[in-house]
Amino acid sequence: MSDDVERLVAAWQRERPDLDLTPMEVLSRVSRLSHHLDVARRRAFAEQDLELWEFDVLAALRRAGDPYELSPGQLLRETLVTSGTMTNRVDRLTARGLVARGPAPEDRRSVRVRLTPEGRDRVDGAFALLLDQERALLTSLDRGEHRALADTLRVLLTRIEHDDTVRRA
């Protein structure tokens, strides 16, 4: 079974036979899958009236477990954004009633961001819809293919994330 990437690789091979195109065979497919996943995520989150970034913050708080709160620094580490960006995001989520700020119990000078009941309902609904969307993307794989793909991607991602030369490229 062929796909668009196979067609693109063949065209580049014809035009640039001097180049090794094997990275394209994997990463162009990953890129196209990423596009499909992005569309599925946007659809799932839109049903809960959430943006991607809103889901990221709410999901970080939900994963933290009861009482569903984190310090701003913990949220930064979980979502990989800058301090200024996080402040803006928390402000906007607070205005929507999805999170609340409050003093940290161990140090009242510190702030904690807490998921509100409405925020929890939204993130739970969006996550369930997201899993449905992602499951639909993978329906053509049997269990063995699914496991093999997950394992291969884990190995690749782990190596990339732990290899300083790759991260600097």
PyRosetta script that sets phi, psi and omega in degrees:
from pyrosetta import init, pose_from_sequence

init()
pose = pose_from_sequence("MSDDVERLVAAWQRERPDLDLTPMEVLSRVSRLSHHLDVARRRAFAEQDLELWEFDVLAALRRAGDPYELSPGQLLRETLVTSGTMTNRVDRLTARGLVARGPAPEDRRSVRVRLTPEGRDRVDGAFALLLDQERALLTSLDRGEHRALADTLRVLLTRIEHDDTVRRA")
pose.set_psi(1, 129.1)
pose.set_omega(1, -178.9)
pose.set_phi(2, -105.2)
pose.set_psi(2, 163.0)
pose.set_omega(2, 179.0)
pose.set_phi(3, -137.3)
pose.set_psi(3, -179.9)
pose.set_omega(3, -178.6)
pose.set_phi(4, -62.4)
pose.set_psi(4, -32.7)
pose.set_omega(4, -179.8)
pose.set_phi(5, -64.5)
pose.set_psi(5, -40.4)
pose.set_omega(5, 177.9)
pose.set_phi(6, -58.9)
pose.set_psi(6, -41.7)
pose.set_omega(6, 178.2)
pose.set_phi(7, -64.1)
pose.set_psi(7, -43.7)
pose.set_omega(7, 179.0)
pose.set_phi(8, -63.9)
pose.set_psi(8, -43.5)
pose.set_omega(8, 179.6)
pose.set_phi(9, -62.2)
pose.set_psi(9, -43.8)
pose.set_omega(9, 179.5)
pose.set_phi(10, -61.4)
pose.set_psi(10, -41.1)
pose.set_omega(10, 179.6)
pose.set_phi(11, -65.0)
pose.set_psi(11, -43.3)
pose.set_omega(11, 178.6)
pose.set_phi(12, -66.9)
pose.set_psi(12, -36.7)
pose.set_omega(12, 178.3)
pose.set_phi(13, -62.0)
pose.set_psi(13, -40.1)
pose.set_omega(13, 178.6)
pose.set_phi(14, -64.1)
pose.set_psi(14, -42.3)
pose.set_omega(14, -175.6)
pose.set_phi(15, -83.0)
pose.set_psi(15, -32.1)
pose.set_omega(15, -178.2)
pose.set_phi(16, -133.7)
pose.set_psi(16, 68.0)
pose.set_omega(16, -178.4)
pose.set_phi(17, -65.2)
pose.set_psi(17, -12.3)
pose.set_omega(17, -179.6)
pose.set_phi(18, -79.4)
pose.set_psi(18, -10.6)
pose.set_omega(18, -176.1)
pose.set_phi(19, -103.8)
pose.set_psi(19, 146.2)
pose.set_omega(19, 173.9)
pose.set_phi(20, -85.6)
pose.set_psi(20, 112.2)
pose.set_omega(20, -174.5)
pose.set_phi(21, -97.0)
pose.set_psi(21, 8.1)
pose.set_omega(21, -176.9)
pose.set_phi(22, -58.1)
pose.set_psi(22, -34.3)
pose.set_omega(22, 176.9)
pose.set_phi(23, -59.8)
pose.set_psi(23, -35.7)
pose.set_omega(23, 179.7)
pose.set_phi(24, -61.3)
pose.set_psi(24, -35.2)
pose.set_omega(24, -177.3)
pose.set_phi(25, -61.1)
pose.set_psi(25, -30.8)
pose.set_omega(25, 179.0)
pose.set_phi(26, -95.9)
pose.set_psi(26, -55.5)
pose.set_omega(26, -168.4)
pose.set_phi(27, -74.6)
pose.set_psi(27, -28.5)
pose.set_omega(27, 173.2)
pose.set_phi(28, -67.1)
pose.set_psi(28, -34.6)
pose.set_omega(28, 176.0)
pose.set_phi(29, -69.5)
pose.set_psi(29, -40.9)
pose.set_omega(29, 176.9)
pose.set_phi(30, -60.9)
pose.set_psi(30, -42.3)
pose.set_omega(30, 179.4)
pose.set_phi(31, -61.7)
pose.set_psi(31, -44.0)
pose.set_omega(31, 179.3)
pose.set_phi(32, -67.8)
pose.set_psi(32, -38.3)
pose.set_omega(32, 175.6)
pose.set_phi(33, -64.0)
pose.set_psi(33, -38.2)
pose.set_omega(33, 177.9)
pose.set_phi(34, -60.0)
pose.set_psi(34, -39.8)
pose.set_omega(34, 177.4)
pose.set_phi(35, -61.8)
pose.set_psi(35, -47.5)
pose.set_omega(35, 179.5)
pose.set_phi(36, -62.4)
pose.set_psi(36, -39.4)
pose.set_omega(36, 178.5)
pose.set_phi(37, -66.3)
pose.set_psi(37, -40.7)
pose.set_omega(37, 178.3)
pose.set_phi(38, -60.4)
pose.set_psi(38, -43.3)
pose.set_omega(38, 177.8)
pose.set_phi(39, -62.3)
pose.set_psi(39, -44.6)
pose.set_omega(39, 179.9)
pose.set_phi(40, -63.4)
pose.set_psi(40, -40.9)
pose.set_omega(40, 178.9)
pose.set_phi(41, -64.1)
pose.set_psi(41, -47.3)
pose.set_omega(41, -179.8)
pose.set_phi(42, -59.1)
pose.set_psi(42, -39.8)
pose.set_omega(42, 179.5)
pose.set_phi(43, -64.9)
pose.set_psi(43, -45.9)
pose.set_omega(43, -179.3)
pose.set_phi(44, -64.5)
pose.set_psi(44, -43.5)
pose.set_omega(44, -177.1)
pose.set_phi(45, -71.8)
pose.set_psi(45, -35.3)
pose.set_omega(45, 179.5)
pose.set_phi(46, -61.9)
pose.set_psi(46, -34.2)
pose.set_omega(46, 178.6)
pose.set_phi(47, -64.1)
pose.set_psi(47, -21.9)
pose.set_omega(47, 177.1)
pose.set_phi(48, -106.2)
pose.set_psi(48, 13.4)
pose.set_omega(48, 179.9)
pose.set_phi(49, 56.3)
pose.set_psi(49, 46.7)
pose.set_omega(49, 178.7)
pose.set_phi(50, -125.9)
pose.set_psi(50, 148.7)
pose.set_omega(50, 170.1)
pose.set_phi(51, -92.2)
pose.set_psi(51, 164.9)
pose.set_omega(51, 178.7)
pose.set_phi(52, -55.6)
pose.set_psi(52, -47.2)
pose.set_omega(52, -177.1)
pose.set_phi(53, -65.6)
pose.set_psi(53, -34.9)
pose.set_omega(53, 178.9)
pose.set_phi(54, -65.1)
pose.set_psi(54, -43.5)
pose.set_omega(54, 177.5)
pose.set_phi(55, -59.8)
pose.set_psi(55, -42.5)
pose.set_omega(55, -178.9)
pose.set_phi(56, -57.2)
pose.set_psi(56, -45.8)
pose.set_omega(56, -179.0)
pose.set_phi(57, -69.1)
pose.set_psi(57, -47.5)
pose.set_omega(57, -179.3)
pose.set_phi(58, -63.1)
pose.set_psi(58, -39.1)
pose.set_omega(58, 179.8)
pose.set_phi(59, -66.3)
pose.set_psi(59, -38.1)
pose.set_omega(59, 177.3)
pose.set_phi(60, -61.0)
pose.set_psi(60, -42.8)
pose.set_omega(60, 178.5)
pose.set_phi(61, -67.1)
pose.set_psi(61, -41.2)
pose.set_omega(61, -179.2)
pose.set_phi(62, -64.4)
pose.set_psi(62, -41.6)
pose.set_omega(62, -179.9)
pose.set_phi(63, -67.5)
pose.set_psi(63, -20.5)
pose.set_omega(63, -179.0)
pose.set_phi(64, -67.3)
pose.set_psi(64, -19.0)
pose.set_omega(64, -179.3)
pose.set_phi(65, 83.0)
pose.set_psi(65, 168.1)
pose.set_omega(65, -177.8)
pose.set_phi(66, -56.8)
pose.set_psi(66, 126.2)
pose.set_omega(66, 17.8)
pose.set_phi(67, -94.7)
pose.set_psi(67, 20.9)
pose.set_omega(67, 175.1)
pose.set_phi(68, 59.1)
pose.set_psi(68, 53.5)
pose.set_omega(68, 178.5)
pose.set_phi(69, -142.4)
pose.set_psi(69, 152.3)
pose.set_omega(69, 178.3)
pose.set_phi(70, -143.5)
pose.set_psi(70, 158.8)
pose.set_omega(70, 171.5)
pose.set_phi(71, -76.0)
pose.set_psi(71, 160.3)
pose.set_omega(71, 175.6)
pose.set_phi(72, -56.7)
pose.set_psi(72, -38.3)
pose.set_omega(72, 178.0)
pose.set_phi(73, -62.6)
pose.set_psi(73, -40.8)
pose.set_omega(73, 177.0)
pose.set_phi(74, -64.9)
pose.set_psi(74, -39.9)
pose.set_omega(74, 177.3)
pose.set_phi(75, -63.0)
pose.set_psi(75, -38.2)
pose.set_omega(75, 177.4)
pose.set_phi(76, -59.5)
pose.set_psi(76, -46.2)
pose.set_omega(76, -179.3)
pose.set_phi(77, -65.5)
pose.set_psi(77, -36.1)
pose.set_omega(77, -178.8)
pose.set_phi(78, -72.8)
pose.set_psi(78, -32.6)
pose.set_omega(78, -173.2)
pose.set_phi(79, -109.5)
pose.set_psi(79, -8.3)
pose.set_omega(79, 175.9)
pose.set_phi(80, 58.6)
pose.set_psi(80, 44.1)
pose.set_omega(80, 174.7)
pose.set_phi(81, -121.1)
pose.set_psi(81, 170.7)
pose.set_omega(81, -179.6)
pose.set_phi(82, -78.3)
pose.set_psi(82, 165.4)
pose.set_omega(82, 180.0)
pose.set_phi(83, -60.6)
pose.set_psi(83, -44.5)
pose.set_omega(83, 179.5)
pose.set_phi(84, -62.9)
pose.set_psi(84, -41.0)
pose.set_omega(84, 178.0)
pose.set_phi(85, -63.6)
pose.set_psi(85, -43.5)
pose.set_omega(85, -178.9)
pose.set_phi(86, -65.0)
pose.set_psi(86, -41.3)
pose.set_omega(86, 178.0)
pose.set_phi(87, -57.4)
pose.set_psi(87, -46.2)
pose.set_omega(87, 179.0)
pose.set_phi(88, -61.8)
pose.set_psi(88, -42.9)
pose.set_omega(88, -178.8)
pose.set_phi(89, -65.9)
pose.set_psi(89, -43.2)
pose.set_omega(89, 178.9)
pose.set_phi(90, -64.9)
pose.set_psi(90, -40.2)
pose.set_omega(90, 176.8)
pose.set_phi(91, -57.6)
pose.set_psi(91, -47.1)
pose.set_omega(91, -177.4)
pose.set_phi(92, -68.2)
pose.set_psi(92, -39.2)
pose.set_omega(92, 177.9)
pose.set_phi(93, -69.4)
pose.set_psi(93, -34.3)
pose.set_omega(93, 176.3)
pose.set_phi(94, -64.5)
pose.set_psi(94, -44.1)
pose.set_omega(94, 179.2)
pose.set_phi(95, -61.1)
pose.set_psi(95, -30.0)
pose.set_omega(95, 179.0)
pose.set_phi(96, -86.3)
pose.set_psi(96, -4.7)
pose.set_omega(96, 179.1)
pose.set_phi(97, 78.7)
pose.set_psi(97, 18.0)
pose.set_omega(97, -177.4)
pose.set_phi(98, -93.7)
pose.set_psi(98, -22.6)
pose.set_omega(98, 174.1)
pose.set_phi(99, -138.2)
pose.set_psi(99, 163.2)
pose.set_omega(99, 175.7)
pose.set_phi(100, -136.4)
pose.set_psi(100, 147.0)
pose.set_omega(100, 174.9)
pose.set_phi(101, -98.5)
pose.set_psi(101, 146.3)
pose.set_omega(101, 175.5)
pose.set_phi(102, -159.3)
pose.set_psi(102, 167.8)
pose.set_omega(102, 179.3)
pose.set_phi(103, -70.2)
pose.set_psi(103, 147.9)
pose.set_omega(103, 176.2)
pose.set_phi(104, -73.2)
pose.set_psi(104, 136.1)
pose.set_omega(104, -177.5)
pose.set_phi(105, -62.0)
pose.set_psi(105, -31.7)
pose.set_omega(105, -177.2)
pose.set_phi(106, -83.0)
pose.set_psi(106, -19.0)
pose.set_omega(106, -179.3)
pose.set_phi(107, -156.0)
pose.set_psi(107, 102.1)
pose.set_omega(107, -173.5)
pose.set_phi(108, -64.0)
pose.set_psi(108, -12.2)
pose.set_omega(108, 176.0)
pose.set_phi(109, -79.7)
pose.set_psi(109, -19.1)
pose.set_omega(109, 179.3)
pose.set_phi(110, -91.0)
pose.set_psi(110, 156.8)
pose.set_omega(110, -178.3)
pose.set_phi(111, -111.1)
pose.set_psi(111, 146.0)
pose.set_omega(111, 172.5)
pose.set_phi(112, -122.5)
pose.set_psi(112, 145.7)
pose.set_omega(112, 175.3)
pose.set_phi(113, -107.7)
pose.set_psi(113, 126.2)
pose.set_omega(113, -174.5)
pose.set_phi(114, -119.9)
pose.set_psi(114, 140.1)
pose.set_omega(114, 175.2)
pose.set_phi(115, -72.8)
pose.set_psi(115, 130.3)
pose.set_omega(115, 176.5)
pose.set_phi(116, -84.0)
pose.set_psi(116, 165.6)
pose.set_omega(116, 175.9)
pose.set_phi(117, -56.4)
pose.set_psi(117, -40.0)
pose.set_omega(117, 177.5)
pose.set_phi(118, -65.2)
pose.set_psi(118, -40.1)
pose.set_omega(118, 177.5)
pose.set_phi(119, -62.3)
pose.set_psi(119, -40.3)
pose.set_omega(119, 179.0)
pose.set_phi(120, -65.0)
pose.set_psi(120, -44.1)
pose.set_omega(120, 178.2)
pose.set_phi(121, -60.4)
pose.set_psi(121, -42.9)
pose.set_omega(121, -179.0)
pose.set_phi(122, -65.3)
pose.set_psi(122, -46.7)
pose.set_omega(122, -177.4)
pose.set_phi(123, -69.2)
pose.set_psi(123, -36.4)
pose.set_omega(123, 177.4)
pose.set_phi(124, -64.3)
pose.set_psi(124, -43.9)
pose.set_omega(124, 178.1)
pose.set_phi(125, -64.0)
pose.set_psi(125, -43.7)
pose.set_omega(125, 179.9)
pose.set_phi(126, -64.9)
pose.set_psi(126, -38.6)
pose.set_omega(126, -179.4)
pose.set_phi(127, -66.8)
pose.set_psi(127, -41.6)
pose.set_omega(127, 177.7)
pose.set_phi(128, -62.5)
pose.set_psi(128, -43.8)
pose.set_omega(128, 178.0)
pose.set_phi(129, -64.8)
pose.set_psi(129, -38.9)
pose.set_omega(129, 178.1)
pose.set_phi(130, -60.9)
pose.set_psi(130, -45.3)
pose.set_omega(130, 179.4)
pose.set_phi(131, -62.4)
pose.set_psi(131, -37.7)
pose.set_omega(131, 175.8)
pose.set_phi(132, -61.6)
pose.set_psi(132, -45.0)
pose.set_omega(132, 179.3)
pose.set_phi(133, -63.1)
pose.set_psi(133, -44.0)
pose.set_omega(133, -178.7)
pose.set_phi(134, -67.6)
pose.set_psi(134, -39.3)
pose.set_omega(134, 177.8)
pose.set_phi(135, -60.5)
pose.set_psi(135, -41.0)
pose.set_omega(135, 178.9)
pose.set_phi(136, -62.7)
pose.set_psi(136, -36.2)
pose.set_omega(136, 178.4)
pose.set_phi(137, -65.9)
pose.set_psi(137, -26.4)
pose.set_omega(137, -175.0)
pose.set_phi(138, -103.1)
pose.set_psi(138, 7.4)
pose.set_omega(138, -173.9)
pose.set_phi(139, -61.6)
pose.set_psi(139, -25.4)
pose.set_omega(139, -178.1)
pose.set_phi(140, -78.2)
pose.set_psi(140, -6.4)
pose.set_omega(140, 178.7)
pose.set_phi(141, -96.6)
pose.set_psi(141, 138.5)
pose.set_omega(141, 171.4)
pose.set_phi(142, -82.9)
pose.set_psi(142, 174.5)
pose.set_omega(142, -175.7)
pose.set_phi(143, -56.8)
pose.set_psi(143, -42.3)
pose.set_omega(143, -179.7)
pose.set_phi(144, -64.6)
pose.set_psi(144, -43.2)
pose.set_omega(144, 178.3)
pose.set_phi(145, -65.6)
pose.set_psi(145, -41.0)
pose.set_omega(145, 178.1)
pose.set_phi(146, -60.1)
pose.set_psi(146, -48.9)
pose.set_omega(146, -179.1)
pose.set_phi(147, -62.7)
pose.set_psi(147, -44.4)
pose.set_omega(147, -179.1)
pose.set_phi(148, -62.4)
pose.set_psi(148, -42.5)
pose.set_omega(148, 179.1)
pose.set_phi(149, -65.6)
pose.set_psi(149, -45.5)
pose.set_omega(149, 179.0)
pose.set_phi(150, -59.7)
pose.set_psi(150, -43.7)
pose.set_omega(150, -179.9)
pose.set_phi(151, -64.9)
pose.set_psi(151, -43.9)
pose.set_omega(151, -179.7)
pose.set_phi(152, -64.7)
pose.set_psi(152, -43.5)
pose.set_omega(152, 178.8)
pose.set_phi(153, -66.2)
pose.set_psi(153, -36.6)
pose.set_omega(153, 177.2)
pose.set_phi(154, -61.7)
pose.set_psi(154, -45.8)
pose.set_omega(154, 179.5)
pose.set_phi(155, -60.5)
pose.set_psi(155, -47.8)
pose.set_omega(155, -179.2)
pose.set_phi(156, -62.1)
pose.set_psi(156, -49.0)
pose.set_omega(156, -178.1)
pose.set_phi(157, -63.6)
pose.set_psi(157, -41.9)
pose.set_omega(157, 178.5)
pose.set_phi(158, -60.3)
pose.set_psi(158, -44.3)
pose.set_omega(158, 179.9)
pose.set_phi(159, -65.9)
pose.set_psi(159, -41.7)
pose.set_omega(159, 179.6)
pose.set_phi(160, -64.6)
pose.set_psi(160, -44.6)
pose.set_omega(160, -176.6)
pose.set_phi(161, -71.0)
pose.set_psi(161, -18.5)
pose.set_omega(161, -179.2)
pose.set_phi(162, -108.3)
pose.set_psi(162, 2.5)
pose.set_omega(162, -179.2)
pose.set_phi(163, -105.9)
pose.set_psi(163, 107.5)
pose.set_omega(163, -178.2)
pose.set_phi(164, -58.8)
pose.set_psi(164, -33.6)
pose.set_omega(164, -178.0)
pose.set_phi(165, -68.7)
pose.set_psi(165, -33.8)
pose.set_omega(165, 178.9)
pose.set_phi(166, -72.0)
pose.set_psi(166, -42.3)
pose.set_omega(166, -178.0)
pose.set_phi(167, -65.4)
pose.set_psi(167, -29.7)
pose.set_omega(167, 179.5)
pose.set_phi(168, -80.6)
pose.set_psi(168, -16.9)
pose.set_omega(168, -176.5)
pose.set_phi(169, -68.6)
pose.dump_pdb("model.pdb")
